[in-house]
Amino acid sequence: MIAATLSVLITVVVIATMLALADFWLRASSAYASLKRQSDLVKAGFVPQVEAQIIRLRPVAPRTSPSATRPFATRLPRREMTSSRLHGAA
């Protein structure tokens, strides 16, 4: 009974391994064909287009100070108030 269980288990593992290897081989051959096609296009003078998800449309601004990225965040210099303005004299 143990021998039959082990032989079934080994058979299932072998079948799963063969299916996984066949899947990997199909994916690898597809990827190789794609790379070969891109290589041929580059040799012919064409530049492959990068997918839009990879392209960053706006470069990241360096984080030097808050005023570099937000000009409204700068504070204006304080003005000294004279006594004539405090009393309403013109």
Sine and cosine of phi, psi and omega as CSV:
sin_phi,cos_phi,sin_psi,cos_psi,sin_omega,cos_omega
0.00,0.00,-0.67,0.74,0.01,-1.00
-0.92,0.39,-0.62,0.78,0.00,-1.00
-0.90,0.43,-0.65,0.76,0.01,-1.00
-0.92,0.39,-0.65,0.76,0.02,-1.00
-0.91,0.42,-0.69,0.73,0.03,-1.00
-0.91,0.42,-0.64,0.77,0.00,-1.00
-0.93,0.37,-0.59,0.81,0.07,-1.00
-0.92,0.39,-0.67,0.74,0.02,-1.00
-0.89,0.45,-0.71,0.70,0.02,-1.00
-0.90,0.43,-0.63,0.78,0.03,-1.00
-0.89,0.45,-0.67,0.74,0.02,-1.00
-0.91,0.42,-0.66,0.75,0.01,-1.00
-0.91,0.42,-0.65,0.76,0.01,-1.00
-0.91,0.42,-0.68,0.73,0.01,-1.00
-0.90,0.44,-0.69,0.73,0.01,-1.00
-0.90,0.44,-0.64,0.77,0.02,-1.00
-0.91,0.41,-0.67,0.74,0.01,-1.00
-0.90,0.43,-0.65,0.76,0.04,-1.00
-0.91,0.42,-0.66,0.75,0.03,-1.00
-0.90,0.43,-0.67,0.74,0.03,-1.00
-0.90,0.43,-0.63,0.78,0.05,-1.00
-0.91,0.42,-0.64,0.77,0.03,-1.00
-0.90,0.43,-0.71,0.70,0.02,-1.00
-0.89,0.46,-0.64,0.77,0.00,-1.00
-0.91,0.42,-0.68,0.73,0.02,-1.00
-0.90,0.43,-0.68,0.74,0.02,-1.00
-0.91,0.41,-0.66,0.75,-0.02,-1.00
-0.92,0.39,-0.64,0.77,0.00,-1.00
-0.93,0.37,-0.58,0.82,0.06,-1.00
-0.92,0.39,-0.68,0.73,0.02,-1.00
-0.91,0.41,-0.63,0.78,0.02,-1.00
-0.91,0.42,-0.65,0.76,0.02,-1.00
-0.90,0.43,-0.63,0.78,0.04,-1.00
-0.91,0.42,-0.70,0.72,0.03,-1.00
-0.90,0.43,-0.62,0.78,0.03,-1.00
-0.91,0.42,-0.66,0.76,0.02,-1.00
-0.90,0.43,-0.69,0.73,0.04,-1.00
-0.90,0.43,-0.62,0.79,0.03,-1.00
-0.90,0.44,-0.67,0.74,0.03,-1.00
-0.90,0.44,-0.63,0.78,0.02,-1.00
-0.92,0.39,-0.64,0.77,0.02,-1.00
-0.91,0.41,-0.65,0.76,0.04,-1.00
-0.90,0.44,-0.51,0.86,0.00,-1.00
-0.98,0.17,-0.16,0.99,0.06,-1.00
0.96,-0.29,0.02,1.00,0.03,-1.00
-1.00,0.00,0.53,-0.85,0.04,-1.00
-0.96,-0.28,0.82,-0.58,0.00,-1.00
-0.92,0.39,0.64,-0.77,-0.01,-1.00
-0.99,0.10,0.71,-0.70,0.01,-1.00
-0.99,0.10,0.60,-0.80,0.00,-1.00
-0.90,0.43,0.49,-0.87,-0.07,-1.00
-0.90,0.43,-0.42,0.91,0.00,-1.00
-0.94,0.35,-0.44,0.90,-0.05,-1.00
-1.00,0.07,-0.50,0.87,-0.06,-1.00
-0.97,0.26,0.74,-0.67,0.13,-0.99
-0.99,-0.15,0.87,-0.49,-0.15,-0.99
-0.94,0.33,-0.57,0.82,-0.05,-1.00
-0.83,-0.55,0.77,-0.64,0.02,-1.00
-0.92,0.38,0.49,-0.87,-0.01,-1.00
-0.96,0.28,0.77,-0.63,0.02,-1.00
-0.97,0.24,0.64,-0.77,0.04,-1.00
-0.93,0.38,0.62,-0.78,-0.04,-1.00
-1.00,0.02,0.95,0.32,-0.02,-1.00
-0.99,0.12,-0.79,0.62,0.02,-1.00
-0.43,-0.90,0.32,-0.95,-0.01,-1.00
-0.88,0.47,-0.51,0.86,-0.04,-1.00
-0.96,0.29,-0.34,0.94,0.00,-1.00
-0.94,0.34,-0.58,0.82,-0.02,-1.00
-0.98,-0.20,-0.41,0.91,-0.01,-1.00
-0.75,-0.66,1.00,-0.06,-0.05,-1.00
-0.91,0.42,-0.39,0.92,0.00,-1.00
-0.96,0.27,-0.19,0.98,-0.04,-1.00
-0.99,0.11,-0.13,0.99,0.01,-1.00
-0.97,0.23,0.58,-0.82,0.01,-1.00
-1.00,-0.08,0.62,-0.79,0.07,-1.00
-0.98,0.22,0.49,-0.87,0.04,-1.00
-0.92,0.39,0.58,-0.81,-0.02,-1.00
-0.96,0.29,0.69,-0.73,0.05,-1.00
-1.00,-0.08,0.62,-0.78,0.07,-1.00
-0.97,0.23,0.74,-0.67,0.00,-1.00
-0.99,-0.11,0.76,-0.65,0.01,-1.00
-1.00,0.02,0.30,-0.95,-0.03,-1.00
-0.93,0.38,-0.44,0.90,0.01,-1.00
-0.92,0.38,-0.53,0.85,0.01,-1.00
-0.98,0.20,-0.44,0.90,0.01,-1.00
-0.94,0.34,-0.54,0.84,-0.06,-1.00
-1.00,-0.07,0.02,1.00,0.04,-1.00
1.00,0.10,0.16,0.99,0.01,-1.00
-0.97,0.23,0.64,-0.77,-0.03,-1.00
-0.98,-0.18,0.00,0.00,0.00,0.00
